[in-house]
Amino acid sequence: MNKDSKIYVAGHRGLVGSAIIRELERQGYSHILTRTHAELDLCRQDEVERFFAEERPEYVFLAAAKVGGIIANQSALADFMYENMMLEMNVIHAAWKNGCKKLLFLGSSCIYPRLAPQPMPESCLLTGELEKTNEAYALAKISGLKYCEFLNKQYGTDYISVMPTNLYGPNDNYHPTHSHVLPALIRRFHEAKEAGLSSVTCWGDGSPLREFLYVDDLANLCVFLMNHYSGDETVNAGTGKELSIKELTELVAEVTGYQGEIHWDTSKPNGTPRKLLDVSKAEKLGWKYQTELKEGIRLAYEDFLNNPMRAER
């Protein structure tokens, strides 16, 4: 990408999209296109095709998605599948029709089988059954990355995909039931501290192992790949490090300053037992994450405190 290339970031108000905007601006890219949902409904094919025909962006970062934690996914399976399938197909197809030079599609590590080999290489895609709690979202994301692959093979496009691990950081969603585990814990421990509660109850038994990547590190990788990678196979984005949910809760409690007890509700689901990405491909390309987890949580908590409306989302 040239510094004055016309770059469209879909989903610029979300966790990932806003981080990509920050990274593009940090690197001096000056012609960035954005549209709010009110201005452009990505689930409406006619609106998307009109936008691409009028603006003709040269590069596209497709970070828009309907996202949520276990409860949100389980309670709205049809919505998660329909909205994600529609918006990604509309954007990718319109980009191809209007001569977009390159597109980067953001997926999720949940596309890999529930019992995939650990750490999970990009090649394990579609080799086993998906985790049922987010199957609809995973199927939509698999369809998006496969559509990019098939356009490359049939029409010679240069569309790539990135599969990030669990993300967190500035502009995250802290909704009490619709957020992911790390922001949910930040909110829960902060509110418990403020209320002077003697204990906090967390879901499951704390045993699942998870990997977390600070979202600004992901954004740096996305811009790096847009400039330095072409290929049909997706690229994993993570740290290559994991910790248990129990260890995570203790770390969040420490960062937020909560000193009460932590209890576990084993009647609630754990989700996938282990999700660690094999990040050797990204490292061989010349990229490595920068932000360690404790520092990232501190930055995320600082953002939460400085933006009280985050808790309302």
N, C-alpha and C positions, 0 to 999 in steps of 0.2 A: 504494500500500500504506500502511495505517496502521501506526504503530509497534507496535501489539499484534495485527496481523493474523497469522493462522496460516499460516506459510510452511514448505513442505517443500523441502529441498535433497536431491535424489537424487544419490548419489555424493559425500557430504560428506567422505570420507576421501581422495579423489583430489586431484590438482593443482588443478583448477578448482573443484571443490565446496568444498574447504577454504578457498580464497581468497574464494568467495562468502560463506561463513560469517563470515570475518574482516570482510568489508565490511559485511554486514548488522549485525553486532555493533557495528562502528565507528560506523554511522549510527543506532544506538539501537533496532534492531528486537529485540523481546524474546521473541517466541513462535515459535521456530525448531524444526521437526521434523526429526529425522534417524533413520536406521536403518542398522545395519551389514548386510553381506551375510548374516551368520549369522542376523540377526533378520528379514531380509526379502530373499528371492531375487527380484530384479526380472524374472528370466526365467520365473517361475512365475505365470501369470495369476491363479490362485485366490488366491495370497498377496497379490498387488498389489491385487486388487479388494477383498479383506477389509480391508487397511490403509486404503485410501481411504474405504471405507464407514464404518469406525470413526472415523477421524481427521478426515475431510473438510477437508483443507487448502484455504485460499482461494487461495493462490498457490503455484506450483511452479517451481523451477529444475531442469531436467533435465540434470544434468551427469554422470550415470553413463554409462560406456561401457567397452568393452573396447578398449584402445589399445596401440600399440606402434610401433616403427620399421619400416624396410624389411624386415629379416629376419623379424621377428615377423609382419608382414602377409603376406609371401610364403609362409611356411611353414604358415600356418593360415588360409587364405582362407575355408574353410567356417565355421570357428569365429568369425571376425571378423564374417562376415555374419549368421550365425544369432543369436549372442548380442546383437549390437547391434540387430538388427531386433526380436527378442523383447522386450528390456527397454524399448526406446523405445515400441513399440506398446502394450505393457501399461500403461505409465505414462500415456501421452497418452490412451489410451482410458478408463482408469479415472478420470482427472481429468475428462474430459468427462462420463462417466456420473454422477459425484458432484458436479457443479455447481461445479467449480473456476473461480474468477473469471478467472484469467489464468495462462498457462503460458509459460515461456521455454525453448526447445529449443536446446541447444548442438550445433553441427555442427562442420565443419572446412573449411578452404580447399581440401582435396583433392577436394571435390565439383565443383569447376570443371574444365573440359576441360584436358587436358595441354598443349595449345597454345593456350590462351585468350589473348585480347588482353591486353596488359600496360600499366598495372595492370588487374587483373581486376574489372570491375563486377559487381554482383549480377545484372544482366540476362543475363550470359553463361552462366548455368546451363543445362545440357542442350543446348548448341549445338555440342558436339564430343565426341570420344572421351576417356575418362578415362585417367589414368595407371595402367598395368597393375599396378604394384607395390603399390598400395593400392586397387584397384578394388572389392574386396568391402566394405571399410570405407566408401568413398565412396557406394556404392549404398545401403548401410544408412542413412547419414546423409541422403541425398537423399530416401529414403522417409519418414524422420521429419519432415523439414521440409515435404514435400508433404502428409503426413497432417494436419499442423497447418493448412496452407493450405486443404485440402479441408473440414476441420471448420469453419473460419471461414466458408467459402462456403455449406456445406450447413446448418449449425446456428447460425451467428452467434456463434461463440466468439471469444475475444480471445487467440489463441495466436500467439506470435511466435518467430522463430528468429534466432540470431546465428551468424555464420561467422567464427571467429577464425583468424588466421594461426598460425604456429609459436609455441607457448607455452613458457614456462620460469619457474622461480622456486621459492619454498619448497614443500616436500613433493613435489618432482618424483621421477620414477622413474630411478634410476641403474644399472639392471641392465645388465651388459656387452653383452648382445645384444638385449634387448627394449626398450631406451630410445630416445628420439629423439636427434637429432644433438647439440643443445647440452648436455644433461646427460651424454650419453655422452662428449663431449669433456672436460667438467669432471672426470669420474672418471678418464678415461685420462691426462690431463695431471697430475692430482694424484698418481696412483699412480706415474707415470713419475718425477715429482720425488722422491717418497718413496724410490723404488728406485734413484735415481741413474742412470737410463737416459740414454744419449747421444742417442737418437732415438725418435720416435714415428711410427708409420705410420697414416695416415688413409685412408678409403675414397675411391675415385674419383680425379678429377684436380683437385678443388678449384674447378672453374669454375661450378657451379650457383649461382644467385643466390637468396637467401632473406631473408625478413622475420621479425623476432622481436618478440613482445609480452610484456612482463612480466605474469604472471598476475594480480597484484593490480590492474593497470590494466584487464584484461578484466573482473574482478569488479565494478569500479566502473562500467563500461559496462553490465553486465548489470542492476544495480540501477537505473541511470539509465533504461534502456530499459523496464524493467518499470513504471516510473512515468510515462514520457513518450512511449512509442511504441506504436502499434498499426498493423498492416498485414500483408498476405499475403507481401510480399517480404522476404527475409532482410536482415539488416544486417551488413556486413563489419566485423570488428574487427581493427585493425592499427595500424601506425605510419605507413604510406606510405613507409617507408625500407627499402632493401635493401642487402645486402653479399654478397660471394662467400663460399663455404664456406672458401676459403683465408684470406680476411681474418678470418673468424670464428675459425678455429683459432688464428691468430696472436693474436687478442684474448683468447681463453680461456687460451692459454699465458702471456700477459702477466699476466692477473689471478691465475692460480694460481701464478705464479712459476717456471714451467718454462722453462729456458734452453737445452735441447737442440735438435737438428735435427728438422724435420718432413718426412717422406717421404710419397709418395702411391702407393697401390696401385690402378693403373688397370684391374686385372682386376675390381674390384668396381664395382657400379652407382652411377651418379650420382643417379638419380631424375629428377624433373621438372627441365628446364633452368632454369626461372624461375618463381617464384611470388610475385607482388607484388599485394596487394589495393588496389583503389580504395576509399579510406576517406572519400571526400567526403560520402557520405550521413550517416555518423555525425557528421562535423564540422558539417554543415548542421543537424543536430538539436541541436548545442550541446556535443558531447563531443570531447575530444582526449586522447591518451595523455600520461602524465606522466614515465615512467621511461625514461631513455636506456639504450642497450644495455650499455655498459661498467659503469654503476652497477648495472643489473639483474643482470649476471653476477657482480659482486662480492657482491651480496646473496644470490644463489643459492649461490655457493661458500661463503659464511658459513654458510648453512643446512646445506649438505652436511657441513661440518666439525663443526658443533654437533650433528649427528644421524647418528652413524656407522652406524646401522641402515639409513639410506637406501641405502647401497651394497649391501645384501643383497637389495633388492627387484628 
